[in-house]
Amino acid sequence: MEKQTIQPFLTVANYHLIEQQLNKILNALATSNDNNIIQAVRGIVDTEITANITMTTDETQLIEQLFSVTDRAQGEAYLVSLKPYVIPFKTVTASNIKSLFKKEKKFKLPALEELDFQHICFLAWDDLGTHRKYVIIEQDDKLKGIKGTINNGTVKGICAICNRHADVALFTTSVKGKIVGTFTSHSNYICADSQQCNQHVTDIHKTIEFFDRITQK
């Protein structure tokens, strides 16, 4: 294997975008023998990637290797080869979490030892006993904690975080208003499965914008 000279340049969301676009090519190869259709799909994929990821010439050449993939096994190997170029989510410790949610006396912590920080765009977990969802996002190289209540029931709908159709639940956050004693609440339907939601995020800027909106006074 050649020594890696390209430094990590892909966000986790970028990686998910490439994975999503690669699946489009693999689906086209699996369902059509028409070369024109396959080339059209590859053109759409190329446009989608270049429109959303800023790359140098060397980085572009690395990403363009996905157009040589012809089957699922090659696709999985290609995605594995990209992992060294992914910038992981900022490492989170139990102490970090407790400092972000200082007012919470007792609450469930996520299983941090099970996390792959190269595969999450945000960290979220549920405390079923209190019906609360806790979310940690990375913004300007700092961790930001957000909490809210999550409804037990789910419906089919569009998630406000990843914008994909999924089983969603109502997530409500409350922040202190500008007038003392008042609160502003924001309710949105988001994926009930935060892990699945993470895998669907392909634009981290939109995700951060969403969390900014629901924490505004």
N, C-alpha and C positions, 0 to 999 in steps of 0.2 A: 504493500500500500504506500502511496506517495505521502511524503510529509505534508501535513496541513499548513498551507501558507496563508490561506484566507481566514481572517478572524471571524468569529461569530457575528452575523449581521441580520439574521432572521428573528423577528419576534415570534412568540408562540403562535400568535394569530396568523402571521405570515405562513408559518409551517402548516397550520390547519387549512389555510387557503390553498396552498400547493397540494396538500393531500386531497382536498375537495376537487380541485381541477384535474388531478391525476386520475381520480375515479371517473371523471367524465370521459377521459380518453379510453380508459379500460372498458367502460360500459359501451362506448362506440365500437371498439374492437370486438367485443363479445356479441354484439347484436347486429352488426352490419358488415357486409363484404364489399360495400361500395366505397372505393378509395376516395371519391369526392366528398362523401359524407364524413369520413374519418379525417380528411385534411381540413374540412370546414370546422370540425370540433377542435382540432389542434390549433387552428387560427383563433378561435374564440378563447381558448385557454391561454394562448400567448398574450392576447389583448388584455385579458383579465389580470394576469400576473404582472405584466409590465405597467399596467395602470395603477396597481396597488402597492408594488414593492419597488423602492428605489435601489438600484444595484450598479456596481462598477462593471466593467467589461468582464473581469475574471469571475465575478459573482454571477453574472448573466450566463456565462458559459457553463457554470456549475448547475444552475437551475434548468438550463435548456436540455440537460441530459434526460429529463423526464419524457422528451419527445421520442427517445429511443426505446422506451419501455413498451413491450408488446404483450405482456401477460401479468397476472396478479403477483406471481412470485417475484418477477423483476421489479414490480412496483413496490412491494414491501421492502426489498433490498435497497431500492433507491431511497425510500423514506428513512431507512436506518442510516444510510450514508449521509443524510442531511443533518442528523441529530447533533453532530459536533459544531454545526454552524448556527444552532439555535441559542439565543440569549435566554437563559432561564428566568422564571419569575423570581423576584427577590426572596431570598431564604427567609422563612418565617419560623420563629421559635415560640414556645409556650410563653416566655417572658414578653415577647413582642405582642402577642395576643392580649395578655392581661393588661399591658400598658395602653393598648388601643381601646379596651373596653373596661376602663377603670371603675365605672359605676356598677358594673355587674359583679355581684358578690359571689354567686355560685352559678356556673354555666358550663355546659359540656364543651370540651375542647376537641378539635378535629384530630384524626389519626395522622399526625405530621410525618411519622416514620414511613407511612405507606404512600406518600405523595411523590410524584415525579414532577419536579419543578420546571422541567423542560416541556411539560405537556399541559400546564395550566395557565390561563390568562388572568384568572382571579381565583381566590380561595373562598369557598362558601361551604357552610355546613348547617344542619338543622339541630335544634334542641327540641326533640319531640315532646318533652315534658312541659315546656313553656310555650310551645308553638312559635318559637322564634327562629329566625334565620340570621346568621351572621355572615358578613361578606367582608373580605379584605381585598383591596385593589392596590396596584402600584401606580403612583402618579408623581412625576418629577423626581423619580428615584427615592420616593418615600412611600411608606405603607399607610393606607387610610382605612379605618374601620367603619363599617356601616351595619346597623342592625334594624330588624323590622319583624313584623309578625307574618307568618305564612299560613294560609288557609289549608285545612286538611283535604278538602275536596279538590279534585282536578277536572279540567275540561279540555277539550281539544281546541287549540288556538295558536296564535302567533306570540312567541316570546318577545318581550320588550328588550331583552338583552342581546340575544343572538339573531332575532328576526326570522327564526325558523318555525315551522309548524310542528307542534309537539303537545305532550300532556303538560298543561300549564296550571299553576295555582296562583291565587291572589297574594301579592306581596305588598305590605303596607309599611311605610316608614313615617315617622313623625319627628319634626324638628321644632325647636322653640321659635315662636313668631317674633316679630319686631316689637310687639307690645307685650309687656310682662304678663305672664299667665296664659298666653295664647300659644297655640301650636298649629303648625301646618302639616297636613297629612297628604301623602302621595300613595296611590294604590295602582299597581300595574300587574298584569299577568306575566309571569316568568316561568321558565322550565321548572317542573317539580324535581327533576333530576339535574342537580347542578353539575355533575360530572359530564353528562351528555351535553349540557348547555355549553360548557367550556370547550368541548370538541367542535362545537358549531361556530364559535366566534372566529371570524376571519378579519375583523377590523377592530382593533383594540381601542381606537379613538372613539368610535361610536359607543363602545361599552363604557368608557370613562365618562363620556358626555351624558349617558343615561344615569349613571350614579351621581353625577354632579347635579342633574335636574331634580332627582328625588331627595336630595339633601339641602336644597335651597329653601330659604325661609319664605 
